Amino acid sequence: MSLLKKTIVITAPSGTGKTTITKRLVTELEELEFSVSYTTRPKRESETNGVNYWFVTKPEFEVLIDQNKMIEWANVFGCYYGTGYAELDRARSRGKSLLLEIDVQGWKNINAKIPGLCSLFILPPSMKELWNRLMSRGTETKEVMEKRFATAKQEIELGQHFDHFVINDNLERSYQLIKIFLLRNEPLPLSKEGGQKHCHKLLKEFETFKP
């Protein structure tokens, strides 16, 4: 039985491949509607308002919070990010399932608000590999990368409570596993207990790894 009648959250630490995977999912699965988040961070040249994000000012974002129009929101590296209730309504009105690519804190905020929420956490093979992927992007300063790497520890600590896990050691394989899982609800190779054990392994690696 397909999971595409549910609201789906996919999250992961920065550099784990979640954006590549979620973009491809909504391109190939017409039943999925991508949730467009609000953000106060500056728009990049390659981005389109209403497609990548809804770009708003900090005062505008705070009005949305005050008016209870945000189902979840968080301050990430000094910028607000969040999901509006309107996204849920938009997907339902189109008969679609909503896919949210949000951080772990966002998942924690909505987990009790959406019945039957399906949550999937994408993990790196190791903390060393995660750092190498952050380095290879070449889009941020070392200081920002170190902040993202430190945040990954906190995300993995919370991520242990997700329902489902995939270790992204091969992007194409990981994508296909997630796609089939959503379409057919077939068990993923990594059990919940296995995912939790891998989280523990990563957290131990973090204590000794030095970028």
C-alpha positions as CSV (number, residue, x, y, z in Angstrom):
1,M,0.0,0.0,0.0
2,S,1.4,3.4,-1.0
3,L,2.4,6.0,1.6
4,L,1.5,8.8,-0.8
5,K,-1.7,9.5,1.0
6,K,0.2,10.8,4.0
7,T,2.2,13.9,4.8
8,I,5.8,13.0,4.5
9,V,8.8,14.7,6.1
10,I,12.3,14.0,4.8
11,T,15.2,15.6,6.7
12,A,18.9,15.2,7.2
13,P,22.0,17.1,8.2
14,S,23.4,19.6,5.7
15,G,25.5,17.8,3.1
16,T,23.6,14.5,3.2
17,G,21.8,14.9,-0.1
18,K,18.2,15.5,1.0
19,T,17.6,18.4,-1.4
20,T,18.7,16.5,-4.4
21,I,16.5,13.5,-3.4
22,T,13.4,15.5,-2.6
23,K,13.6,17.6,-5.8
24,R,13.8,14.4,-7.8
25,L,10.9,12.8,-5.9
26,V,8.5,15.6,-6.7
27,T,9.6,15.6,-10.3
28,E,9.0,11.9,-10.8
29,L,6.0,11.3,-8.6
30,E,3.1,13.4,-9.7
31,E,1.2,12.4,-6.5
32,L,3.6,14.5,-4.5
33,E,3.4,18.3,-3.9
34,F,6.5,20.0,-2.5
35,S,6.0,22.2,0.5
36,V,7.5,25.6,-0.2
37,S,8.9,27.0,3.0
38,Y,9.1,30.7,4.1
39,T,12.5,32.1,4.8
40,T,14.1,35.4,5.7
41,R,17.4,34.6,4.2
42,P,18.5,36.4,1.0
43,K,17.4,35.0,-2.3
44,R,20.1,33.6,-4.5
45,E,20.3,34.4,-8.2
46,S,19.3,30.9,-9.2
47,E,16.2,30.8,-7.0
48,T,12.6,31.8,-7.7
49,N,10.2,33.2,-5.2
50,G,7.3,30.7,-4.6
51,V,9.3,27.8,-6.1
52,N,12.4,27.4,-3.9
53,Y,11.1,29.5,-1.0
54,W,8.7,32.2,-0.1
55,F,11.2,35.0,0.5
56,V,9.9,37.4,3.2
57,T,11.4,40.0,5.6
58,K,11.9,39.3,9.2
59,P,8.9,41.5,10.3
60,E,6.7,39.8,7.7
61,F,7.7,36.4,9.0
62,E,7.0,37.5,12.6
63,V,3.5,38.6,11.6
64,L,2.9,35.1,10.2
65,I,3.9,33.7,13.6
66,D,1.7,36.1,15.5
67,Q,-1.3,35.3,13.3
68,N,-0.8,31.6,13.9
69,K,-0.2,30.9,10.2
70,M,2.9,28.8,10.7
71,I,2.7,25.1,11.5
72,E,6.4,25.1,12.3
73,W,9.3,27.5,12.3
74,A,12.8,27.9,13.5
75,N,15.7,30.3,13.6
76,V,18.6,28.7,11.7
77,F,22.0,30.5,11.6
78,G,20.2,33.8,12.1
79,C,17.5,33.4,9.5
80,Y,13.9,32.2,10.0
81,Y,12.6,29.2,8.1
82,G,9.1,27.7,8.5
83,T,6.1,26.0,6.9
84,G,2.7,27.7,6.6
85,Y,-0.6,26.0,7.2
86,A,-1.5,27.2,3.7
87,E,0.9,24.7,2.2
88,L,-1.1,21.8,3.7
89,D,-4.4,23.3,2.4
90,R,-2.9,23.8,-1.0
91,A,-1.8,20.2,-1.4
92,R,-5.1,18.8,0.0
93,S,-7.1,21.0,-2.4
94,R,-5.2,19.5,-5.3
95,G,-5.6,15.9,-4.0
96,K,-1.8,15.6,-3.5
97,S,0.4,14.3,-0.7
98,L,2.6,17.0,0.8
99,L,6.4,16.5,1.0
100,L,8.2,18.6,3.6
101,E,12.0,19.1,3.5
102,I,12.5,20.6,6.9
103,D,15.1,20.4,9.7
104,V,14.8,18.1,12.7
105,Q,13.5,21.0,14.9
106,G,10.7,21.6,12.4
107,W,9.8,17.9,12.4
108,K,9.7,17.9,16.2
109,N,7.3,20.9,16.1
110,I,4.8,19.3,13.7
111,N,5.1,15.6,14.6
112,A,2.2,15.9,17.1
113,K,0.1,18.2,14.9
114,I,-0.3,16.1,11.7
115,P,-1.9,12.7,12.2
116,G,-0.2,9.8,10.4
117,L,2.9,11.8,9.6
118,C,5.6,9.7,7.9
119,S,9.1,10.8,8.9
120,L,12.3,9.7,7.2
121,F,15.9,10.7,8.2
122,I,18.8,10.5,5.8
123,L,22.1,9.7,7.4
124,P,25.7,10.1,6.2
125,P,27.9,7.0,6.1
126,S,30.3,8.7,8.6
127,M,31.0,12.1,10.1
128,K,34.2,12.2,8.0
129,E,32.2,11.7,4.8
130,L,29.8,14.4,5.9
131,W,32.6,16.9,6.4
132,N,34.1,16.0,3.0
133,R,30.7,16.6,1.3
134,L,30.4,20.0,3.0
135,M,33.9,20.9,1.9
136,S,33.2,19.8,-1.7
137,R,30.3,22.2,-2.1
138,G,32.6,25.1,-2.0
139,T,29.8,27.6,-1.4
140,E,30.4,28.5,2.2
141,T,33.2,29.7,4.5
142,K,35.0,27.2,6.8
143,E,33.3,29.0,9.7
144,V,29.8,28.3,8.3
145,M,30.7,24.7,7.5
146,E,31.9,24.2,11.1
147,K,28.6,25.6,12.4
148,R,26.7,23.2,10.1
149,F,28.9,20.3,11.2
150,A,28.3,21.1,14.9
151,T,24.5,21.4,14.2
152,A,24.6,18.0,12.5
153,K,25.4,16.5,15.9
154,Q,22.3,18.0,17.5
155,E,20.2,16.9,14.5
156,I,21.4,13.3,14.7
157,E,20.6,13.3,18.4
158,L,17.0,14.2,17.7
159,G,16.9,12.2,14.5
160,Q,17.1,9.0,16.5
161,H,13.4,9.4,17.1
162,F,12.4,9.3,13.4
163,D,10.3,6.4,12.0
164,H,12.5,5.4,9.1
165,F,16.2,5.7,8.1
166,V,18.4,5.6,5.0
167,I,22.2,5.8,4.9
168,N,23.1,7.8,1.9
169,D,26.3,6.0,0.8
170,N,25.2,6.1,-2.8
171,L,22.9,8.8,-4.0
172,E,21.2,6.9,-6.8
173,R,20.6,3.8,-4.7
174,S,19.3,5.9,-1.8
175,Y,16.9,7.7,-4.1
176,Q,15.5,4.5,-5.5
177,L,15.0,3.0,-2.0
178,I,13.1,6.1,-0.9
179,K,11.0,6.2,-4.1
180,I,10.0,2.5,-3.8
181,F,9.3,2.9,-0.1
182,L,6.9,5.8,-0.7
183,L,5.2,4.1,-3.7
184,R,4.8,0.6,-2.3
185,N,5.5,1.0,1.4
186,E,8.1,-1.7,1.2
187,P,10.4,-2.0,4.3
188,L,13.7,-0.1,3.9
189,P,16.9,-2.2,4.3
190,L,17.7,-0.3,7.5
191,S,15.4,-1.0,10.4
192,K,14.5,1.6,12.9
193,E,16.8,-0.1,15.4
194,G,19.5,-0.2,12.8
195,G,19.1,3.5,12.1
196,Q,19.3,4.3,15.8
197,K,22.5,2.3,16.1
198,H,24.0,4.2,13.2
199,C,23.0,7.5,14.9
200,H,24.9,6.3,18.0
201,K,27.9,5.4,15.9
202,L,28.0,8.9,14.2
203,L,27.7,10.6,17.6
204,K,30.7,8.7,18.8
205,E,32.7,9.6,15.7
206,F,31.8,13.3,16.2
207,E,33.5,13.3,19.6
208,T,36.9,12.3,18.1
209,F,36.7,13.7,14.6
210,K,38.6,16.9,14.0
211,P,37.9,18.8,10.7
